[in-house]
Amino acid sequence: MKNEFYALLILVILLPLTACNKSEKASAINESDYSGPPVKNDWMISWLSANPDTLNPVLNTDGYATQIFPLVFDTLLFWDAMTGKPTGRLAESWKISDSGLEYDFFIRKNAKFHDGSPVTAEDVKFSFDLIKDPKVDAAHIQNYFQSLKKVEVIGPYQVRFYLSESYFRHLIMLGLYEVLPKHIYAKGDFNTLPQNRAPVGSGPYILEKWDQGRSIELKRNPDYWGLSVPEWKDSYNFERIIFRIIMEESVAAMALKKGEIDILSPNPNQYVKDFVGPEFESKYYRLKYSTPDGNGFRFIGWNLQRKMFQSKKVRQALAMLLPREEINKKMYKELMTLSVGPLPQGSPKLDPSIKPIPYDQEAALKLLKEEGWTDSDGDGLLDKAGQPFKFEILFTAQSDEVERIALIYREALRRAGIQMDLKALEWTVFLKDITEGNFDTHMMAWGSSLDSDPYQIWHSSQSVKGGSNRIHYKNERVDEILTIARTTLDETKRNKLYQEFSRILAEEAPYVFVFERPNLLVASKRFRGVLPIGVLGPDGDKFFTPPGLELYGKLEAQ
């Protein structure tokens, strides 16, 4: 979700610092017994594994820019990382009608945008009206606001949302949507505004510089209105937050070990191999934690417009041919949880009887034979009606982890008589190809969100340009379940619907569900505020550097 932890996944330019300086500071980390209040000083340098396509939250479709949005923009509400409960942000209060179809939010009168203009109900209405504007490229989020009839300005600081039907995530979706200044973003073609690369919000940080493909640098907003709110006085403590863009995971790991990056969310392979040992753990927090809705899952998605993948038995066989247990042992030292679907194991939304699909070449070949795939010409490749069983898998070039999984899968498929060619692409090219349907199969990961709704990925209405159902999955009963579940406010009844949904996906295997993504974090121990871990994870907004341990900035007196 947007406000719980994006500030942790940050990264920017790397300024030259001497190894001597960093070494001296690092040696002092564990000598500090500072127990005073948070101070505002220092910089935090983190890692982005790809260059964002845009810094406009309405247009954005990738997970990279979402790490920046909660620092530059504000939302009406946010969910407290420690408690997991909603609290006011731009809205000092809110109320919901007895019918559940009207939501009123009351805007803080001291909230201001970066240019000093006040945040008003007009800005809120403008921001939400963009979703419904057919000229705005927002297909990926429109499904969450299907029941939004209109937004009405009741007064300068009061806005009301009228909804046509109930939705169990209304408060989440209304509360966590970024508010944009109307006087800036209403000028010109919204899809091509210069502010899409130079955003203006009301958040605690201001964009200082975006060096394309290298770094994104934010500086602390000295006039941030939120610091007058007691609960945020000790938040947003870094003078600068720098997102350093490094495509190769191994290079990012090396940068962290050298002290050139302060914090990152490692992939599981890095966590068990690169970031271990007494010396490392004396300098860095090494955290693995759980959250109620998990952290998403890695998958291999079949393009169901390709004829060879339209058979359920073929997809089941392909799932049986991925040796996930072997991969988990060899690559992850059994850190990973095998995925059984889009919902995490242990979730009340998941049917607990569903088990991971084991590697079974014999059973897979039997299913394939039933569908007419045999090696009729003895060349070592399965074929059907004269067509060999071969296809191409796309994945992002910057991920060594994904490539290793693909290589292991390719060998397992080869033993079964199937040829899978590998194609590694730069992120923006990869995203363009899968969005436009130019793939046989692809490997990537979906993240999770607070009380997530699978509609966006699995409903057939989302199999459109800009939608997230990129494999073109269609099932009438799934469509019905997902539609009914959205308006089912009784959690127990809603969970039963999702359990049926999970059983259908387990049977139809539209994805190979690989692993659940664990929540992992590595952070410099010069920071305080990292612990304790809350319901939604560490509260990155509260991190700070004790006096004397800062590497980059000067202490600001409180």
Buried (B, 14 or more C-beta within 10 A) or exposed (E): BBBBBBBBBBBBBBEEEEEEEBEEBBEEBEEBEEEEEBBBBBBBBBBBBBBBBBBBBBBBBBBBBBBBBBBBBBBBBBBBBBEBEBEBBBBBEBEEEEEBBBBBBBBBEEBBBBEEBBBBBBBBBBBBBBBBEEEBBBBBBBBBBBBBBEBBBEEEBBBBBBBEEBBBBBBBBBBBBBBBBBBBBBEEEBBEBEBBEEBBBBBBBBBBBBEEEBBBBBBBBEEBBBBEBEEBEBBBBBBBBBBBBBBEBBEBBBBBBEBBBBBBBBBBBBBBEBBEEEEBEEBBBBBEBBBBBBBBBBBBBBBBEBEBBEBBBBBBBBBBBBBBBEBBEEBBBEBBBBBBBBBBBEBBBBBEEBEBBEBBBEBBBEBBEEBEBBBEEEEEBBBBEEEBBBBEBBBBBBBBBBBBBBEBBBEBBBEBBBBBEBBBBBBBEBBEBBBEBEBBBBBBBBBBBBBBBBBBBBBBBBBEEBBBBBBBBBBEEBBBBBBEBBEBEEEEEBBBBBBBBBBBBBEBBBBBBBBBBBBBBBBBBBBBBBEEBBBBBBBBBBBBBBEEBBBBBEBEEE
